[in-house]
Amino acid sequence: MSVKDWFEQRKELQIKRREEKTQIDDSLGKLWIKCYNCNSQLLKKDVEENLEVCPKCGYHFRINARTRINQLFDEGTFEEMFGNITTADPLNFVDTDAYKKRIALAKAKTNMNEAVVSGVGKIDGNEVSAAVMDFDFMGGSMGSVVGEKVTLAMEEALKRKIPMIVVMASGGARMQESILSLMQMAKTSCAVAKLNEAGLLYITVLTEPTFGGVTASFATIGDIIIAEQDARIGFAGRRVIEQTIRQSLPADFQTANYLMKYGQIDMISSRADLKSTISRLIYLHKK
C-alpha cells in the first residue's frame, strides 16, 4: 500500500466514524435533554409529561405556541382565526439575508405563518379570545402581521364580550419592518384601551423571554399581569443596560421574581398552575 493510499484510507475511516458518532448523537438527542439550570440529563418523555418542566429542579423550558395552546385550553375547544394573514416585505429589506428568505425559513422551521396564533377557545368551560406568541418564529418578533393578529383577537373579544388572554414570548419589535413594526405598539395599545372601555378582562402572561417593544406595549398594560416561573422580562437586554449605565446589575435583574419584588407584575405562576390560575381569575371577574 502506498503512502497516498494509506492516507486516503485513514481519511475515509475518520469520516465514517464521524458519521456514526453523529447518528448516535442524533439518536440520543431524540431521547434525552439537558436541563439548563441543574445540568441533569433527563428523558425527553419525562420532561414532556411534566409540561416541559424539569422534574428535578422545576426549571421551565421554553415551549412553542401549539404546545402552550394544548396545555391551556380545554381539549378540542381552541379554534384558530386569522391564520391566512401572511407577512409581506414592504421595505424589500436585506441585511445579511433577504427578509423574504428569513420568513420562508421561519415558516419551514415552525410550520406556522407568523409568530403568533390567534383564536377563540375555552379554559375550564370559560370562552376566551387569545393570542399566543411563539419564540421559535424569528424570536417571536412583532411585525405588522403579529400586531394585526393580536389586534383582531382583541376585536373578537369585544364582539363576543369575552375575556382576552395574550401569552407573550418575544424579543421585541421586528427590525426588518422598521417603523411599521413600531407602529404595532400603538395599534395594540389602542385595542387594549377599547377592551378597558368595554369593561372586559384582559390578562397577560409573560413567559421566557418577553422583551423590547412587546414589553413596552400590550404585554404590560393588562388588568392582571402574570409571569410564568423562570421568565426573563425587560425592555433592553442586560448587557446593553450595563454598558449604558456603566454599572453592574443584580444577579436576578429582569427575572420574574425581581419584577414581582418591585411591583411590576401581579403574580408568578408555575406552568402546572397556570390554567387553574387563569380560570379562577376569569370566574372572579364574571359579571
C-alpha positions in Angstrom: 0.0 0.0 0.0 1.4 3.4 -1.0 1.6 6.3 1.5 -1.1 8.1 -0.5 -3.5 5.1 -0.3 -2.8 4.8 3.4 -3.8 8.5 4.0 -6.9 8.1 1.8 -7.9 5.0 3.8 -7.4 6.8 7.1 -9.4 9.8 5.9 -12.3 7.6 4.8 -12.2 5.8 8.2 -12.3 9.1 10.1 -15.3 10.3 8.0 -17.1 7.1 8.7 -16.5 7.4 12.5 -17.7 11.0 12.5 -20.9 10.0 10.6 -21.5 7.1 13.1 -21.0 9.4 16.1 -23.4 12.0 14.6 -26.0 9.3 14.1 -25.6 8.2 17.8 -25.8 11.8 19.0 -28.9 12.4 16.9 -30.5 9.2 18.3 -29.6 10.2 21.9 -30.9 13.8 21.2 -34.3 12.4 20.4 -34.4 10.6 23.8 -32.5 12.8 26.2 -32.4 16.5 27.1 -30.1 18.5 29.4 -31.6 20.9 31.9 -30.0 24.4 31.5 -30.4 25.1 35.2 -29.3 22.0 37.1 -27.4 20.3 34.2 -29.3 17.0 34.8 -29.7 14.6 31.9 -33.4 14.0 31.5 -35.5 11.7 29.4 -37.5 13.8 27.0 -40.6 11.8 27.7 -40.4 12.6 31.4 -40.0 16.3 30.6 -42.9 16.3 28.2 -45.1 14.5 30.7 -44.2 17.2 33.2 -45.4 20.1 30.9 -41.8 20.8 29.7 -40.6 21.5 33.2 -37.5 19.8 34.7 -38.8 17.2 37.1 -35.6 17.6 39.3 -35.2 21.4 39.8 -38.5 22.8 38.3 -36.8 24.8 35.6 -39.4 25.8 32.9 -38.2 25.1 29.4 -39.4 27.3 26.5 -42.4 25.9 24.7 -43.9 26.7 21.3 -47.4 28.2 20.7 -49.1 24.9 19.8 -47.8 23.2 23.0 -49.0 26.2 25.0 -52.4 26.1 23.5 -52.7 22.3 24.2 -51.7 23.0 27.9 -54.0 26.0 28.5 -57.2 25.3 26.6 -59.8 22.6 27.1 -59.2 19.8 24.6 -60.7 20.4 21.2 -62.1 23.8 22.0 -59.5 26.2 20.5 -60.4 27.5 17.1 -57.6 29.3 15.3 -58.6 32.5 13.5 -56.9 34.9 11.1 -54.4 32.2 10.1 -54.5 33.2 6.5 -52.8 36.6 7.1 -49.2 36.4 6.0 -46.2 38.7 6.0 -45.2 40.9 3.1 -41.9 42.7 2.6 -42.9 46.3 2.1 -39.4 47.7 2.5 -37.6 45.0 0.4 -35.4 44.6 3.5 -32.0 42.9 3.2 -29.4 42.6 6.0 -27.1 39.5 5.9 -30.1 37.8 4.3 -33.3 38.9 2.5 -36.3 39.3 4.8 -38.4 37.1 2.5 -35.8 34.3 2.9 -35.9 34.7 6.7 -39.7 34.4 6.7 -39.6 31.3 4.5 -37.0 29.6 6.8 -39.1 30.5 9.9 -42.3 29.1 8.2 -40.4 25.9 7.4 -39.0 25.6 10.9 -42.2 26.1 12.8 -44.9 25.2 10.3 -46.6 28.5 11.2 -47.4 31.6 9.1 -46.3 34.0 11.8 -45.0 34.4 15.3 -48.5 34.4 16.9 -51.5 32.1 16.9 -54.9 33.9 17.5 -58.2 32.4 18.1 -61.1 31.6 20.5 -61.2 28.7 22.9 -62.4 27.6 26.4 -60.5 27.4 29.7 -62.4 25.3 32.1 -65.5 26.0 30.1 -65.0 29.8 30.0 -64.9 31.1 26.5 -61.9 33.5 25.8 -60.2 35.2 22.9 -56.5 34.6 22.9 -53.2 35.3 21.1 -50.3 33.0 21.8 -46.8 34.1 20.7 -44.1 31.7 19.5 -40.4 32.5 20.1 -39.3 29.9 17.6 -40.6 32.1 14.7 -37.9 34.8 14.3 -37.6 35.2 18.1 -41.3 35.9 18.4 -40.6 39.4 17.0 -43.5 41.7 16.4 -44.0 42.7 12.8 -47.1 44.2 11.2 -48.9 40.8 10.9 -48.2 39.9 14.6 -49.7 43.3 15.6 -52.7 42.8 13.3 -53.4 39.3 14.6 -53.2 40.4 18.2 -55.5 43.4 17.5 -58.0 41.2 15.6 -58.1 38.8 18.5 -58.9 41.7 20.8 -61.6 43.0 18.5 -63.1 39.4 18.5 -63.2 39.6 22.3 -65.0 42.9 22.0 -67.5 41.5 19.6 -68.2 38.4 21.7 -67.9 40.3 25.0 -65.5 37.7 26.4 -62.1 38.0 28.3 -58.9 38.4 26.4 -55.7 36.4 27.1 -52.3 37.1 25.5 -49.3 34.8 26.1 -46.1 36.6 25.4 -42.8 35.2 24.1 -40.9 37.8 22.2 -37.6 39.5 21.6 -39.4 42.7 20.7 -40.2 44.7 17.5 -39.1 43.2 14.2 -36.2 45.3 12.8 -36.8 44.1 9.2 -40.1 46.1 9.2 -38.6 49.3 10.8 -41.3 51.9 11.7 -44.1 49.5 10.6 -43.2 47.2 13.4 -43.0 50.1 15.9 -46.5 51.2 14.8 -47.9 48.0 16.2 -47.1 49.2 19.7 -49.6 52.0 19.3 -52.2 49.8 17.5 -52.2 47.0 20.0 -52.3 49.5 22.9 -55.3 51.3 21.4 -57.1 47.9 21.1 -56.4 47.3 24.8 -57.9 50.7 25.6 -61.1 49.6 23.9 -61.2 46.4 26.0 -60.8 48.6 29.1 -63.6 50.9 28.0 -65.9 47.9 27.4 -65.1 46.5 30.9 -63.6 43.3 29.5 -61.0 41.4 31.4 -57.5 41.5 29.8 -54.9 39.0 31.2 -51.3 39.0 30.0 -49.0 36.0 30.6 -45.3 36.9 30.4 -43.1 33.9 29.5 -39.5 33.3 28.8 -38.5 35.7 27.2 -40.6 38.9 27.0 -38.6 41.9 25.8 -38.5 45.0 23.7 -41.5 46.6 22.0 -43.8 43.9 23.2 -43.0 44.6 26.8 -43.3 48.3 26.1 -46.9 47.9 24.7 -49.6 45.3 25.1 -47.6 43.0 27.4 -47.5 45.2 30.4 -50.9 47.0 30.3 -53.0 44.1 31.2 -55.6 44.2 34.0 -53.7 41.3 35.5 -50.1 40.6 34.6 -48.9 37.0 35.3 -45.3 36.0 34.9 -44.5 32.3 34.3 -41.9 30.9 36.7 -38.3 31.4 35.4 -39.3 34.1 32.8 -37.0 36.9 31.9 -38.8 40.2 31.3 -37.5 43.6 30.3 -37.0 46.2 27.5 -33.4 46.3 26.5 -31.0 43.4 27.2 -28.9 43.2 30.4 -25.6 43.8 28.6 -26.9 46.8 26.8 -28.1 48.4 30.0 -24.9 47.7 31.9 -22.8 49.2 29.0 -25.1 52.3 29.0 -25.2 53.0 32.7 -21.6 51.6 33.3 -22.7 49.7 36.4 -23.2 46.0 37.3 -26.8 44.9 37.7 -28.2 42.5 40.3 -27.9 38.8 39.5 -31.7 38.4 39.5 -32.3 41.5 37.3 -35.1 41.1 34.8 -36.3 37.9 36.3 -40.0 37.3 37.3 -39.0 37.4 41.0 -37.2 40.7 40.5 -40.3 42.3 38.8 -42.6 40.9 41.5 -40.4 42.4 44.2 -40.8 45.8 42.7 -44.5 45.6 41.9 -44.2 45.4 38.1 -46.3 42.2 37.8 -49.2 40.9 39.8 -48.2 37.3 40.3 -45.9 34.5 39.4 -47.3 31.1 38.4 -45.8 27.7 37.7 -46.8 26.2 34.4 -48.7 23.4 36.2 -50.9 26.0 38.0 -51.3 28.5 35.1 -54.5 27.2 33.6 -56.2 26.9 37.0 -55.0 30.4 37.9 -56.4 32.0 34.8 -59.6 30.0 35.2 -60.1 31.4 38.8 -59.4 34.9 37.7 -62.0 34.7 34.9 -64.5 33.3 37.4 -63.8 36.1 39.9 -64.4 38.7 37.2 -67.6 37.3 35.8 -70.4 39.8 35.9 
